Amino acid sequence: MAVLVFSDVHADAEALSRVLALREEPAFTRLFGRVDTVVNLGDLLGRGYAPIETLRLVERLAGEVTLVSLLGNHDHACIHGIPVSGSDVRSEAVHRRLNRSPHLDALSRLPVEAVLDATLFVHGGPLRLGDVLTEQPFWQRLSRVPGPSFAGYHYTPQMAFAELERRGLSHLCCGHQHVPLCCQKKDDRIVSVPLRPEPLPGLPVAGACIDLSVPTITRLGACTGENPECAVTDFRRFWYLRLE
């Protein structure tokens, strides 16, 4: 069995469709096993041009597998009418069609985190800081220097690993920043793990495999554009995947 993970679709229904279609590829099943759970790390909305189609696609997906969906900062902004950078006039116009839509009602009830196995899944970060909007988990950003900012509270890998240990967990999986990253805690050191995706036989995908035998932070790229990114894990290994 495998868990498929994606993040930051940003109303790109076509990119998400391509990622979800991987489940039907025989080579995918041979390599990773059958997908029985899908995790959406948030930001289904914002910036793109097919918000309704994206939400309908995710609703259909919920009838096919166990779906875990989390709230992203752009989802939250769309629900509450909060201006967020990155959407052009066309995107803003198509997102206004969601006003008073039952799709938004369902989105507003999404949690901000989920735990599967010993992995904490979040959109942005794992911290519980307070009531300031940019300190909420879906606004938090992994960084080298900690502290608040208008773009979200910045937390460090050291802070994340300490929070995981406090909660009895081993791994953190996040999105939000659109740039894939991996770091691991080995003894008392935190080391960066290089990601070098290589073509996978029989699939239109390049992948990089991470061993999860030590505490690990994995951050996904965005599931948008011509080369949408995603991941698959069995909680022993974590594969970063990029469609080619």
Short mmCIF file of the C-alpha atoms (twelve columns), coordinates in Angstrom:
data_MODEL
# 
_entry.id   MODEL 
# 
loop_
_atom_site.group_PDB 
_atom_site.id 
_atom_site.type_symbol 
_atom_site.label_atom_id 
_atom_site.label_alt_id 
_atom_site.label_comp_id 
_atom_site.label_asym_id 
_atom_site.label_seq_id 
_atom_site.Cartn_x 
_atom_site.Cartn_y 
_atom_site.Cartn_z 
_atom_site.pdbx_PDB_model_num 
ATOM 1   C CA . MET A 1   0.000   0.000  0.000   1 
ATOM 2   C CA . ALA A 2   1.157   3.542  -0.712  1 
ATOM 3   C CA . VAL A 3   0.253   7.081  0.244   1 
ATOM 4   C CA . LEU A 4   0.253   9.680  -2.530  1 
ATOM 5   C CA . VAL A 5   0.911   13.264 -1.412  1 
ATOM 6   C CA . PHE A 6   0.464   16.531 -3.293  1 
ATOM 7   C CA . SER A 7   0.435   20.212 -2.363  1 
ATOM 8   C CA . ASP A 8   -0.207  23.655 -3.813  1 
ATOM 9   C CA . VAL A 9   -2.387  22.772 -6.789  1 
ATOM 10  C CA . HIS A 10  -3.502  26.405 -7.001  1 
ATOM 11  C CA . ALA A 11  -6.547  25.743 -9.164  1 
ATOM 12  C CA . ASP A 12  -4.573  23.826 -11.807 1 
ATOM 13  C CA . ALA A 13  -6.989  20.955 -12.386 1 
ATOM 14  C CA . GLU A 14  -5.057  19.668 -15.395 1 
ATOM 15  C CA . ALA A 15  -1.826  19.255 -13.410 1 
ATOM 16  C CA . LEU A 16  -3.658  17.495 -10.591 1 
ATOM 17  C CA . SER A 17  -5.366  15.165 -13.073 1 
ATOM 18  C CA . ARG A 18  -1.987  14.141 -14.461 1 
ATOM 19  C CA . VAL A 19  -0.661  13.386 -10.976 1 
ATOM 20  C CA . LEU A 20  -3.715  11.362 -9.987  1 
ATOM 21  C CA . ALA A 21  -3.551  9.404  -13.260 1 
ATOM 22  C CA . LEU A 22  -0.223  7.947  -12.130 1 
ATOM 23  C CA . ARG A 23  -2.215  5.582  -9.905  1 
ATOM 24  C CA . GLU A 24  -3.446  3.768  -13.019 1 
ATOM 25  C CA . GLU A 25  0.033   3.176  -14.439 1 
ATOM 26  C CA . PRO A 26  1.111   -0.491 -14.042 1 
ATOM 27  C CA . ALA A 27  4.733   0.610  -13.590 1 
ATOM 28  C CA . PHE A 28  3.667   2.913  -10.758 1 
ATOM 29  C CA . THR A 29  1.900   0.089  -8.922  1 
ATOM 30  C CA . ARG A 30  4.825   -2.273 -9.423  1 
ATOM 31  C CA . LEU A 31  7.256   0.245  -7.979  1 
ATOM 32  C CA . PHE A 32  5.224   1.749  -5.152  1 
ATOM 33  C CA . GLY A 33  2.243   -0.531 -4.532  1 
ATOM 34  C CA . ARG A 34  -1.438  0.341  -4.785  1 
ATOM 35  C CA . VAL A 35  -2.394  3.810  -3.546  1 
ATOM 36  C CA . ASP A 36  -4.999  3.493  -0.817  1 
ATOM 37  C CA . THR A 37  -4.581  6.952  0.750   1 
ATOM 38  C CA . VAL A 38  -4.068  10.398 -0.760  1 
ATOM 39  C CA . VAL A 39  -2.954  13.439 1.235   1 
ATOM 40  C CA . ASN A 40  -3.663  16.962 0.011   1 
ATOM 41  C CA . LEU A 41  -1.409  19.374 1.904   1 
ATOM 42  C CA . GLY A 42  -3.519  22.415 1.023   1 
ATOM 43  C CA . ASP A 43  -3.786  25.359 -1.345  1 
ATOM 44  C CA . LEU A 44  -6.182  23.836 -3.814  1 
ATOM 45  C CA . LEU A 45  -7.228  27.412 -4.619  1 
ATOM 46  C CA . GLY A 46  -5.632  30.699 -5.620  1 
ATOM 47  C CA . ARG A 47  -3.536  31.902 -8.561  1 
ATOM 48  C CA . GLY A 48  -4.865  29.421 -11.142 1 
ATOM 49  C CA . TYR A 49  -7.896  29.409 -13.404 1 
ATOM 50  C CA . ALA A 50  -9.874  26.224 -12.678 1 
ATOM 51  C CA . PRO A 51  -10.927 26.371 -9.011  1 
ATOM 52  C CA . ILE A 52  -14.332 24.712 -9.440  1 
ATOM 53  C CA . GLU A 53  -12.904 21.935 -11.610 1 
ATOM 54  C CA . THR A 54  -10.135 21.381 -9.040  1 
ATOM 55  C CA . LEU A 55  -12.568 21.087 -6.133  1 
ATOM 56  C CA . ARG A 56  -14.815 18.720 -8.101  1 
ATOM 57  C CA . LEU A 57  -11.812 16.560 -8.949  1 
ATOM 58  C CA . VAL A 58  -10.899 16.296 -5.270  1 
ATOM 59  C CA . GLU A 59  -14.509 15.488 -4.360  1 
ATOM 60  C CA . ARG A 60  -14.478 12.586 -6.840  1 
ATOM 61  C CA . LEU A 61  -11.152 11.436 -5.446  1 
ATOM 62  C CA . ALA A 62  -12.698 11.196 -1.969  1 
ATOM 63  C CA . GLY A 63  -15.028 8.508  -3.313  1 
ATOM 64  C CA . GLU A 64  -12.125 6.411  -4.636  1 
ATOM 65  C CA . VAL A 65  -9.543  6.398  -1.819  1 
ATOM 66  C CA . THR A 66  -9.077  7.504  1.760   1 
ATOM 67  C CA . LEU A 67  -8.528  11.228 1.321   1 
ATOM 68  C CA . VAL A 68  -6.837  13.447 3.897   1 
ATOM 69  C CA . SER A 69  -7.188  17.128 2.984   1 
ATOM 70  C CA . LEU A 70  -5.640  20.042 4.858   1 
ATOM 71  C CA . LEU A 71  -6.332  23.763 4.780   1 
ATOM 72  C CA . GLY A 72  -3.814  25.986 3.002   1 
ATOM 73  C CA . ASN A 73  -3.305  29.716 3.366   1 
ATOM 74  C CA . HIS A 74  -4.795  30.458 -0.071  1 
ATOM 75  C CA . ASP A 75  -7.790  28.256 0.732   1 
ATOM 76  C CA . HIS A 76  -8.298  30.165 3.991   1 
ATOM 77  C CA . ALA A 77  -7.923  33.491 2.183   1 
ATOM 78  C CA . CYS A 78  -10.491 32.529 -0.455  1 
ATOM 79  C CA . ILE A 79  -13.001 31.390 2.164   1 
ATOM 80  C CA . HIS A 80  -12.689 34.607 4.172   1 
ATOM 81  C CA . GLY A 81  -12.148 37.126 1.362   1 
ATOM 82  C CA . ILE A 82  -8.598  37.969 2.440   1 
ATOM 83  C CA . PRO A 83  -6.393  39.455 -0.323  1 
ATOM 84  C CA . VAL A 84  -3.312  37.343 -1.057  1 
ATOM 85  C CA . SER A 85  -0.625  38.086 -3.620  1 
ATOM 86  C CA . GLY A 86  -0.091  35.969 -6.712  1 
ATOM 87  C CA . SER A 87  -3.499  35.955 -8.421  1 
ATOM 88  C CA . ASP A 88  -4.042  37.986 -11.575 1 
ATOM 89  C CA . VAL A 89  -7.324  39.593 -12.673 1 
ATOM 90  C CA . ARG A 90  -8.506  36.500 -14.523 1 
ATOM 91  C CA . SER A 91  -7.799  34.239 -11.547 1 
ATOM 92  C CA . GLU A 92  -9.597  36.577 -9.147  1 
ATOM 93  C CA . ALA A 93  -12.626 36.631 -11.458 1 
ATOM 94  C CA . VAL A 94  -12.979 32.840 -11.675 1 
ATOM 95  C CA . HIS A 95  -12.478 32.461 -7.928  1 
ATOM 96  C CA . ARG A 96  -15.311 34.925 -7.247  1 
ATOM 97  C CA . ARG A 97  -17.655 32.348 -8.779  1 
ATOM 98  C CA . LEU A 98  -17.071 30.276 -5.647  1 
ATOM 99  C CA . ASN A 99  -18.816 32.837 -3.434  1 
ATOM 100 C CA . ARG A 100 -21.552 31.165 -1.356  1 
ATOM 101 C CA . SER A 101 -20.666 27.849 -3.017  1 
ATOM 102 C CA . PRO A 102 -21.076 24.577 -1.106  1 
ATOM 103 C CA . HIS A 103 -17.547 23.787 -2.268  1 
ATOM 104 C CA . LEU A 104 -16.241 26.511 0.041   1 
ATOM 105 C CA . ASP A 105 -18.353 25.239 2.925   1 
ATOM 106 C CA . ALA A 106 -16.616 21.881 2.733   1 
ATOM 107 C CA . LEU A 107 -13.213 23.547 2.422   1 
ATOM 108 C CA . SER A 108 -13.805 25.683 5.523   1 
ATOM 109 C CA . ARG A 109 -14.122 22.561 7.667   1 
ATOM 110 C CA . LEU A 110 -10.710 21.151 6.762   1 
ATOM 111 C CA . PRO A 111 -8.152  20.592 9.543   1 
ATOM 112 C CA . VAL A 112 -4.743  22.265 9.584   1 
ATOM 113 C CA . GLU A 113 -2.763  19.078 10.263  1 
ATOM 114 C CA . ALA A 114 -2.976  15.298 10.185  1 
ATOM 115 C CA . VAL A 115 -0.897  12.446 11.581  1 
ATOM 116 C CA . LEU A 116 -0.400  9.199  9.672   1 
ATOM 117 C CA . ASP A 117 1.946   6.584  11.061  1 
ATOM 118 C CA . ALA A 118 4.641   8.732  12.759  1 
ATOM 119 C CA . THR A 119 4.441   11.555 10.207  1 
ATOM 120 C CA . LEU A 120 2.916   14.985 10.797  1 
ATOM 121 C CA . PHE A 121 1.390   16.407 7.620   1 
ATOM 122 C CA . VAL A 122 0.891   20.189 7.468   1 
ATOM 123 C CA . HIS A 123 0.611   22.877 4.820   1 
ATOM 124 C CA . GLY A 124 3.210   25.221 6.246   1 
ATOM 125 C CA . GLY A 125 4.534   24.351 9.681   1 
ATOM 126 C CA . PRO A 126 4.050   22.381 12.903  1 
ATOM 127 C CA . LEU A 127 4.069   25.127 15.531  1 
ATOM 128 C CA . ARG A 128 1.184   26.286 17.719  1 
ATOM 129 C CA . LEU A 129 1.970   29.922 18.336  1 
ATOM 130 C CA . GLY A 130 -1.177  31.960 18.873  1 
ATOM 131 C CA . ASP A 131 -3.992  33.815 17.182  1 
ATOM 132 C CA . VAL A 132 -2.098  36.069 14.763  1 
ATOM 133 C CA . LEU A 133 -3.062  35.027 11.224  1 
ATOM 134 C CA . THR A 134 0.504   34.711 9.915   1 
ATOM 135 C CA . GLU A 135 1.407   32.522 12.886  1 
ATOM 136 C CA . GLN A 136 -1.201  29.907 11.964  1 
ATOM 137 C CA . PRO A 137 0.216   26.560 10.758  1 
ATOM 138 C CA . PHE A 138 -0.888  27.139 7.157   1 
ATOM 139 C CA . TRP A 139 1.167   30.369 7.003   1 
ATOM 140 C CA . GLN A 140 4.360   29.099 8.650   1 
ATOM 141 C CA . ARG A 141 7.511   28.853 6.530   1 
ATOM 142 C CA . LEU A 142 10.615  26.691 6.928   1 
ATOM 143 C CA . SER A 143 13.659  28.950 7.123   1 
ATOM 144 C CA . ARG A 144 17.168  29.290 8.486   1 
ATOM 145 C CA . VAL A 145 16.297  32.204 10.768  1 
ATOM 146 C CA . PRO A 146 13.249  32.125 13.070  1 
ATOM 147 C CA . GLY A 147 10.774  34.915 13.656  1 
ATOM 148 C CA . PRO A 148 7.570   36.587 12.487  1 
ATOM 149 C CA . SER A 149 7.049   38.205 9.096   1 
ATOM 150 C CA . PHE A 150 4.138   39.449 6.990   1 
ATOM 151 C CA . ALA A 151 4.538   36.310 4.831   1 
ATOM 152 C CA . GLY A 152 4.207   33.914 7.763   1 
ATOM 153 C CA . TYR A 153 6.122   32.902 10.862  1 
ATOM 154 C CA . HIS A 154 9.541   31.479 9.991   1 
ATOM 155 C CA . TYR A 155 10.613  28.346 11.839  1 
ATOM 156 C CA . THR A 156 13.881  26.414 11.629  1 
ATOM 157 C CA . PRO A 157 14.531  22.697 11.177  1 
ATOM 158 C CA . GLN A 158 15.762  22.626 14.788  1 
ATOM 159 C CA . MET A 159 12.401  23.992 15.964  1 
ATOM 160 C CA . ALA A 160 10.504  21.491 13.829  1 
ATOM 161 C CA . PHE A 161 12.447  18.483 15.090  1 
ATOM 162 C CA . ALA A 162 11.981  19.657 18.690  1 
ATOM 163 C CA . GLU A 163 8.218   19.899 18.122  1 
ATOM 164 C CA . LEU A 164 8.124   16.448 16.555  1 
ATOM 165 C CA . GLU A 165 10.008  14.970 19.505  1 
ATOM 166 C CA . ARG A 166 7.677   16.711 21.955  1 
ATOM 167 C CA . ARG A 167 4.696   15.120 20.215  1 
ATOM 168 C CA . GLY A 168 6.254   11.674 19.899  1 
ATOM 169 C CA . LEU A 169 6.523   11.842 16.100  1 
ATOM 170 C CA . SER A 170 9.408   11.198 13.702  1 
ATOM 171 C CA . HIS A 171 8.738   12.977 10.415  1 
ATOM 172 C CA . LEU A 172 7.276   16.229 9.065   1 
ATOM 173 C CA . CYS A 173 5.835   16.609 5.559   1 
ATOM 174 C CA . CYS A 174 4.873   20.091 4.343   1 
ATOM 175 C CA . GLY A 175 4.342   22.179 1.223   1 
ATOM 176 C CA . HIS A 176 3.547   25.907 0.926   1 
ATOM 177 C CA . GLN A 177 6.881   27.227 -0.368  1 
ATOM 178 C CA . HIS A 178 6.832   25.445 -3.764  1 
ATOM 179 C CA . VAL A 179 10.454  24.314 -3.450  1 
ATOM 180 C CA . PRO A 180 11.252  20.680 -2.556  1 
ATOM 181 C CA . LEU A 181 13.615  20.144 0.337   1 
ATOM 182 C CA . CYS A 182 14.761  17.392 2.666   1 
ATOM 183 C CA . CYS A 183 16.723  17.460 5.893   1 
ATOM 184 C CA . GLN A 184 17.331  14.786 8.496   1 
ATOM 185 C CA . LYS A 185 18.405  14.559 12.112  1 
ATOM 186 C CA . LYS A 186 21.359  12.229 12.520  1 
ATOM 187 C CA . ASP A 187 22.596  11.938 16.090  1 
ATOM 188 C CA . ASP A 188 22.802  15.588 17.186  1 
ATOM 189 C CA . ARG A 189 23.307  16.991 13.685  1 
ATOM 190 C CA . ILE A 190 20.771  18.243 11.165  1 
ATOM 191 C CA . VAL A 191 21.932  17.573 7.633   1 
ATOM 192 C CA . SER A 192 20.554  18.631 4.273   1 
ATOM 193 C CA . VAL A 193 19.777  15.742 1.929   1 
ATOM 194 C CA . PRO A 194 20.368  16.506 -1.763  1 
ATOM 195 C CA . LEU A 195 17.503  15.692 -4.101  1 
ATOM 196 C CA . ARG A 196 18.582  14.453 -7.521  1 
ATOM 197 C CA . PRO A 197 15.511  13.125 -9.349  1 
ATOM 198 C CA . GLU A 198 16.288  10.483 -11.957 1 
ATOM 199 C CA . PRO A 199 13.968  9.001  -14.625 1 
ATOM 200 C CA . LEU A 200 11.890  6.062  -13.410 1 
ATOM 201 C CA . PRO A 201 11.516  3.164  -15.889 1 
ATOM 202 C CA . GLY A 202 8.141   2.983  -17.590 1 
ATOM 203 C CA . LEU A 203 6.854   6.230  -16.093 1 
ATOM 204 C CA . PRO A 204 6.760   9.865  -17.276 1 
ATOM 205 C CA . VAL A 205 8.353   10.754 -13.954 1 
ATOM 206 C CA . ALA A 206 11.690  11.585 -12.360 1 
ATOM 207 C CA . GLY A 207 12.103  10.563 -8.743  1 
ATOM 208 C CA . ALA A 208 14.436  10.801 -5.754  1 
ATOM 209 C CA . CYS A 209 14.168  8.361  -2.843  1 
ATOM 210 C CA . ILE A 210 14.669  9.258  0.827   1 
ATOM 211 C CA . ASP A 211 15.210  6.642  3.537   1 
ATOM 212 C CA . LEU A 212 13.035  7.364  6.587   1 
ATOM 213 C CA . SER A 213 15.065  5.422  9.151   1 
ATOM 214 C CA . VAL A 214 15.945  8.703  10.933  1 
ATOM 215 C CA . PRO A 215 13.801  11.772 11.766  1 
ATOM 216 C CA . THR A 216 13.123  13.604 8.501   1 
ATOM 217 C CA . ILE A 217 11.582  16.822 7.208   1 
ATOM 218 C CA . THR A 218 10.286  16.632 3.647   1 
ATOM 219 C CA . ARG A 219 8.879   19.617 1.763   1 
ATOM 220 C CA . LEU A 220 7.065   19.179 -1.542  1 
ATOM 221 C CA . GLY A 221 7.136   21.374 -4.599  1 
ATOM 222 C CA . ALA A 222 3.931   22.577 -6.244  1 
ATOM 223 C CA . CYS A 223 1.473   20.400 -8.162  1 
ATOM 224 C CA . THR A 224 1.147   22.940 -10.974 1 
ATOM 225 C CA . GLY A 225 2.305   23.669 -14.495 1 
ATOM 226 C CA . GLU A 226 3.979   21.408 -17.038 1 
ATOM 227 C CA . ASN A 227 6.049   19.561 -14.426 1 
ATOM 228 C CA . PRO A 228 3.776   19.084 -11.414 1 
ATOM 229 C CA . GLU A 229 5.390   17.584 -8.333  1 
ATOM 230 C CA . CYS A 230 4.091   15.102 -5.781  1 
ATOM 231 C CA . ALA A 231 5.373   12.351 -3.514  1 
ATOM 232 C CA . VAL A 232 4.631   8.775  -2.520  1 
ATOM 233 C CA . THR A 233 5.537   7.057  0.735   1 
ATOM 234 C CA . ASP A 234 5.089   3.797  2.590   1 
ATOM 235 C CA . PHE A 235 6.557   5.425  5.750   1 
ATOM 236 C CA . ARG A 236 9.805   3.536  5.269   1 
ATOM 237 C CA . ARG A 237 10.791  5.430  2.138   1 
ATOM 238 C CA . PHE A 238 9.710   8.776  0.735   1 
ATOM 239 C CA . TRP A 239 9.840   9.381  -3.005  1 
ATOM 240 C CA . TYR A 240 9.841   12.886 -4.463  1 
ATOM 241 C CA . LEU A 241 8.268   12.730 -7.907  1 
ATOM 242 C CA . ARG A 242 8.241   15.252 -10.763 1 
ATOM 243 C CA . LEU A 243 6.265   14.655 -13.932 1 
ATOM 244 C CA . GLU A 244 8.277   15.145 -17.083 1 
# 
